[in-house]
Amino acid sequence: MGFGFLQDYGYLELYGPNGHFQTDQGRAYVGYWGRGLYYPWHRHEAEEIYAVVSGSGYFESQGAEAALLKMGDTRMHNSNQPHALTMTDGPILTFVLWRGAGMAGLPLMGAT
């Protein structure tokens, strides 16, 4: 991902394999990406839904129309569906839920 990316990105896992409430039944976290960052194409086994809390970002998902999402918008990613996120002129704060298989799996980068 690179040092610059890691300096302006962060997440807090509320529940899940590494969360404050530990479980393998699901995963929920708050994610932050700074202005202008690009979160490259990746995929993971778990299904995922993003809910934008503040800011906006350009969401791309294989098989779905790309969209600029802002506060209150959501985006669902199916199991192993490649997706990417590009931040706009400001940061984005999201609430993210995972379900299904692959709770402990990390994203596989470069998957398109």
Kinemage of the C-alpha trace (Angstrom):
@kinemage 1
@onewidth
@group {chain A} dominant
@subgroup {mainchain}
@vectorlist {calphas} color= white
{ca met a 1} P 0.000 0.000 0.000
{ca gly a 2} L 2.876 2.366 0.662
{ca phe a 3} L 3.907 4.620 3.513
{ca gly a 4} L 1.856 7.620 2.298
{ca phe a 5} L -1.333 5.586 2.207
{ca leu a 6} L -0.782 4.138 5.665
{ca gln a 7} L -0.221 7.623 7.132
{ca asp a 8} L -3.727 8.728 6.134
{ca tyr a 9} L -5.786 5.553 6.632
{ca gly a 10} L -7.135 3.779 9.663
{ca tyr a 11} L -9.874 1.540 10.977
{ca leu a 12} L -11.279 0.376 14.276
{ca glu a 13} L -12.783 -3.105 14.431
{ca leu a 14} L -15.743 -3.017 16.809
{ca tyr a 15} L -16.556 -6.716 16.635
{ca gly a 16} L -14.999 -9.592 14.742
{ca pro a 17} L -11.943 -11.842 14.959
{ca asn a 18} L -9.793 -8.937 16.229
{ca gly a 19} L -12.503 -6.646 17.615
{ca his a 20} L -13.339 -5.415 21.075
{ca phe a 21} L -16.058 -8.070 21.031
{ca gln a 22} L -14.379 -11.129 19.562
{ca thr a 23} L -16.431 -13.352 17.276
{ca asp a 24} L -16.095 -15.227 14.001
{ca gln a 25} L -19.796 -14.705 13.205
{ca gly a 26} L -19.423 -11.239 11.668
{ca arg a 27} L -17.253 -8.179 11.513
{ca ala a 28} L -17.987 -4.458 11.936
{ca tyr a 29} L -15.584 -1.585 11.802
{ca val a 30} L -15.258 2.133 11.208
{ca gly a 31} L -12.892 3.004 8.353
{ca tyr a 32} L -11.202 6.302 7.472
{ca trp a 33} L -9.413 7.198 4.218
{ca gly a 34} L -7.840 10.629 3.770
{ca arg a 35} L -8.322 13.117 0.959
{ca gly a 36} L -7.191 11.904 -2.442
{ca leu a 37} L -6.241 8.355 -1.373
{ca tyr a 38} L -6.775 5.395 -3.665
{ca tyr a 39} L -7.698 2.039 -2.129
{ca pro a 40} L -6.749 -0.312 -4.995
{ca trp a 41} L -8.735 -3.184 -6.433
{ca his a 42} L -9.078 -6.017 -3.959
{ca arg a 43} L -11.461 -8.802 -2.949
{ca his a 44} L -12.241 -10.968 0.061
{ca glu a 45} L -14.376 -13.996 0.775
{ca ala a 46} L -16.738 -12.208 3.162
{ca glu a 47} L -19.664 -10.186 1.833
{ca glu a 48} L -19.349 -6.507 2.679
{ca ile a 49} L -21.507 -3.425 2.938
{ca tyr a 50} L -20.169 0.119 3.223
{ca ala a 51} L -22.301 2.880 4.745
{ca val a 52} L -20.838 6.359 4.255
{ca val a 53} L -20.927 8.309 7.535
{ca ser a 54} L -19.274 11.492 6.201
{ca gly a 55} L -17.376 12.670 3.157
{ca ser a 56} L -17.555 10.983 -0.211
{ca gly a 57} L -15.724 8.503 -2.392
{ca tyr a 58} L -15.857 6.991 -5.847
{ca phe a 59} L -16.761 3.305 -5.457
{ca glu a 60} L -16.018 0.804 -8.221
{ca ser a 61} L -17.159 -2.840 -8.161
{ca gln a 62} L -16.781 -5.463 -10.857
{ca gly a 63} L -20.179 -6.049 -12.456
{ca ala a 64} L -21.743 -2.894 -10.971
{ca glu a 65} L -21.927 0.693 -12.133
{ca ala a 66} L -19.285 2.944 -10.545
{ca ala a 67} L -20.755 5.624 -8.288
{ca leu a 68} L -19.819 8.623 -6.192
{ca leu a 69} L -21.229 7.840 -2.742
{ca lys a 70} L -21.756 10.433 -0.034
{ca met a 71} L -23.154 10.585 3.494
{ca gly a 72} L -26.028 8.124 3.909
{ca asp a 73} L -25.250 6.092 0.775
{ca thr a 74} L -24.413 2.378 0.888
{ca arg a 75} L -22.604 -0.115 -1.347
{ca met a 76} L -22.763 -3.925 -1.178
{ca his a 77} L -19.922 -6.192 -2.334
{ca asn a 78} L -20.602 -9.887 -2.852
{ca ser a 79} L -18.180 -12.611 -1.824
{ca asn a 80} L -14.949 -12.311 -3.869
{ca gln a 81} L -16.328 -9.392 -5.910
{ca pro a 82} L -13.375 -7.128 -6.806
{ca his a 83} L -13.813 -3.504 -5.759
{ca ala a 84} L -11.838 -0.290 -5.303
{ca leu a 85} L -12.335 3.138 -3.705
{ca thr a 86} L -10.979 6.553 -4.677
{ca met a 87} L -11.395 9.443 -2.259
{ca thr a 88} L -12.459 12.850 -3.525
{ca asp a 89} L -11.316 16.295 -2.361
{ca gly a 90} L -11.914 15.365 1.276
{ca pro a 91} L -11.671 12.318 3.540
{ca ile a 92} L -14.326 9.626 3.915
{ca leu a 93} L -15.564 7.933 7.069
{ca thr a 94} L -17.470 4.658 6.674
{ca phe a 95} L -19.194 2.010 8.739
{ca val a 96} L -18.393 -1.421 7.271
{ca leu a 97} L -20.061 -4.777 7.924
{ca trp a 98} L -18.796 -8.217 6.853
{ca arg a 99} L -20.802 -11.442 6.894
{ca gly a 100} L -20.480 -15.007 5.668
{ca ala a 101} L -17.328 -17.067 5.288
{ca gly a 102} L -13.838 -15.604 5.492
{ca met a 103} L -14.121 -13.444 8.607
{ca ala a 104} L -10.425 -13.757 9.441
{ca gly a 105} L -9.246 -13.398 5.834
{ca leu a 106} L -7.366 -10.329 4.668
{ca pro a 107} L -8.198 -8.551 1.405
{ca leu a 108} L -6.387 -9.963 -1.647
{ca met a 109} L -4.915 -6.900 -3.335
{ca gly a 110} L -4.742 -6.421 -7.091
{ca ala a 111} L -7.832 -8.557 -7.756
{ca thr a 112} L -9.756 -7.331 -10.810
